[in-house]
């Protein structure tokens, strides 16, 4: 019963709450600002784990987090030069990062119980139940083909295939650290797609800020792993 409650919680966190908050952030901010801020979730995850496990964060760990936050500040300020900046949008982007970090904390506690594919199925199963219940309370109007295609894209390419492929990669590789490091290419590739499909002109401050964010995340993970080795 406890396991099912956790999957019910996962379904509420993501896809339901996470995507509602994230899409609202994209409504308030350019994609090149919302996406890098959302990518600060590993930093938030590190802080939450430190609080839950009652493990103090080292000075060097805080320094790495400060580097990432400096990148967020640079991207936010750079994006607000022409048309101002939405503080609500920034808050929503950070909230989406918090929700994603919470998702992984709950999901991590279920790793030994089920496979990645089963976990993904059950998460979306409960998410579908929540969304169906919400649609009964607030009936949906006609769904445009663009909206339907966007929903299919999110389900397949945002959550489905990446989760399965990442799980297979971790199970079959003899170098899981390299697989994790390759994930840091994702936000830089995202900027390319934002420019190509959304049509945004990517500002230099966005590139520099994203390098700071990812650099801080990598340093924080390296320092965390080194501190664990020192205490074992």
C-alpha positions in Angstrom: 0.0 0.0 0.0 2.8 2.4 0.8 4.4 1.8 -2.6 1.1 2.6 -4.4 0.7 5.8 -2.3 4.2 6.8 -3.5 3.2 6.3 -7.1 0.0 8.3 -6.6 2.2 11.1 -5.2 4.6 10.8 -8.2 1.7 11.1 -10.6 0.5 14.2 -8.8 4.0 15.8 -8.9 4.8 14.9 -12.5 3.3 15.0 -15.0 0.4 16.9 -13.5 1.8 19.7 -11.2 5.2 19.9 -12.9 3.9 20.6 -16.4 1.2 22.9 -15.3 3.8 25.1 -13.5 6.4 24.7 -16.3 4.0 25.7 -19.1 2.8 28.7 -17.1 6.5 29.7 -16.7 6.9 29.5 -20.5 3.9 31.7 -20.9 5.7 34.4 -18.8 9.2 34.0 -20.0 11.2 33.4 -23.2 12.1 29.7 -23.6 15.8 30.6 -23.4 15.3 31.9 -19.9 12.7 29.5 -18.5 14.6 26.4 -19.6 17.9 27.1 -18.0 16.2 28.2 -14.7 14.3 24.9 -14.8 17.6 23.1 -15.2 18.7 24.2 -11.7 16.8 21.2 -10.3 20.0 19.2 -9.5 21.1 22.0 -7.2 17.7 22.1 -5.5 17.9 18.3 -5.3 21.2 18.5 -3.5 19.9 20.9 -1.0 16.8 18.8 -0.3 18.8 15.7 0.1 21.1 17.5 2.5 18.1 18.6 4.6 16.4 15.2 4.5 19.5 13.3 5.3 20.6 16.0 7.8 24.0 16.1 6.0 25.5 19.6 6.1 26.6 21.1 2.7 30.3 22.0 2.5 31.6 25.5 1.8 32.8 24.4 -1.6 29.3 22.9 -2.3 27.7 26.3 -1.5 30.3 28.0 -3.8 29.3 25.6 -6.7 25.6 26.4 -6.1 26.4 30.2 -6.1 28.1 29.7 -9.5 24.9 28.2 -10.9 22.7 30.9 -9.3 25.0 33.5 -10.8 24.3 31.9 -14.2 20.5 32.2 -13.5 20.9 35.9 -12.6 22.9 36.6 -15.8 20.4 34.9 -18.0 17.5 36.6 -16.3 19.0 40.1 -16.5 20.2 39.5 -20.0 16.7 38.5 -21.1 15.1 41.5 -19.5 17.1 44.1 -21.4 14.6 44.6 -24.2 11.2 44.0 -22.7 11.5 43.7 -18.9 11.5 40.6 -16.9 8.6 38.6 -15.3 9.3 37.9 -11.7 6.3 35.6 -11.7 7.8 33.7 -14.6 11.1 33.3 -12.8 9.3 32.1 -9.6 7.3 29.6 -11.7 10.5 28.3 -13.4 12.1 27.8 -10.0 8.9 26.1 -8.7 9.1 23.7 -11.7 12.7 22.9 -10.7 11.6 22.2 -7.1 8.8 19.9 -8.3 11.2 18.0 -10.5 13.7 17.6 -7.6 10.9 16.3 -5.4 9.9 13.9 -8.1 13.3 12.3 -8.1 13.5 12.1 -4.4 10.3 10.1 -4.3 11.2 8.1 -7.4 14.6 7.2 -5.9 12.9 5.5 -2.9 11.1 3.1 -5.4 14.1 2.0 -7.4 14.5 -1.3 -5.6 10.8 -2.1 -6.0 10.1 -1.8 -9.7 11.8 -1.3 -13.1 12.1 2.2 -14.7 9.5 1.3 -17.3 7.0 0.1 -14.7 7.6 3.2 -12.6 7.0 5.4 -15.6 3.8 3.6 -16.5 2.4 3.8 -13.0 3.3 7.4 -12.7 1.5 8.3 -15.9 -1.4 6.0 -14.9 -2.1 8.1 -11.8 -1.4 11.3 -13.6 -4.1 10.3 -16.2 -6.6 9.7 -13.4 -5.9 13.1 -11.9 -6.3 14.8 -15.2 -9.4 12.9 -16.1 -10.9 14.0 -12.7 -10.0 17.6 -13.4 -11.6 17.4 -16.8 -14.9 16.3 -15.2 -14.8 19.3 -12.8 -13.9 21.7 -15.7 -15.1 20.2 -19.0 -12.7 20.7 -21.9 -13.7 22.4 -25.1 -12.7 21.2 -28.5 -9.0 20.2 -28.6 -7.1 21.7 -31.6 -4.9 19.4 -33.6 -1.8 21.4 -32.6 -2.6 20.9 -28.9 -3.1 17.2 -29.4 0.2 16.9 -31.3 2.0 18.9 -28.6 0.6 16.6 -25.9 1.7 13.5 -27.8 5.2 15.0 -28.2 5.5 15.8 -24.5 4.4 12.3 -23.5 6.7 10.5 -25.9 9.8 12.8 -26.1 9.7 14.6 -22.8 9.0 11.8 -20.5 8.5 8.4 -22.2 11.5 7.6 -24.4 14.1 9.6 -22.5 13.2 7.8 -19.2 13.4 4.4 -20.9 16.6 5.1 -22.9 18.3 6.6 -19.8 17.4 3.6 -17.7 18.7 1.1 -20.4 21.9 3.2 -20.8 22.6 3.0 -17.1 21.9 -0.8 -17.0 24.1 -1.6 -20.0 27.1 0.7 -19.6 30.2 0.0 -17.7 30.7 3.7 -17.2 27.5 5.2 -15.7 29.4 8.4 -14.8 29.9 9.1 -18.5 26.2 8.6 -19.2 25.3 11.1 -16.5 27.8 13.6 -17.8 26.4 13.4 -21.3 23.0 14.6 -19.9 24.6 18.0 -19.5 24.5 18.4 -23.3 20.7 18.5 -23.1 20.3 22.2 -22.2 22.8 23.4 -24.8 21.0 21.3 -27.5 17.7 22.8 -26.2 19.0 26.3 -27.1 19.7 25.1 -30.6 16.1 23.8 -30.9 14.7 27.0 -29.3 16.4 29.0 -32.0 15.5 26.7 -34.8 11.8 25.9 -34.0 10.7 28.8 -31.7 12.6 31.4 -33.6 14.2 33.1 -30.6 17.5 34.9 -31.0 19.7 33.4 -28.4 21.6 36.1 -26.5 25.3 35.8 -25.5 24.3 36.2 -21.9 22.2 33.0 -22.2 25.1 30.9 -23.4 27.4 32.3 -20.6 24.7 31.9 -18.0 24.0 28.3 -19.0 27.7 27.4 -18.9 27.8 28.8 -15.3 24.6 26.8 -14.3 25.9 23.5 -15.7 29.5 24.2 -14.4 28.1 24.7 -10.9 26.0 21.5 -11.1 29.0 19.4 -12.3 31.2 20.9 -9.6 28.6 20.3 -6.9 28.2 16.7 -7.9 31.9 16.1 -8.1 32.4 17.7 -4.6 29.5 15.7 -3.2 30.9 12.4 -4.5 34.4 13.3 -3.2 33.0 14.2 0.3 31.2 10.8 0.4 34.4 9.0 -0.4 36.2 10.8 2.3 33.6 9.8 4.9 33.6 6.1 4.0 
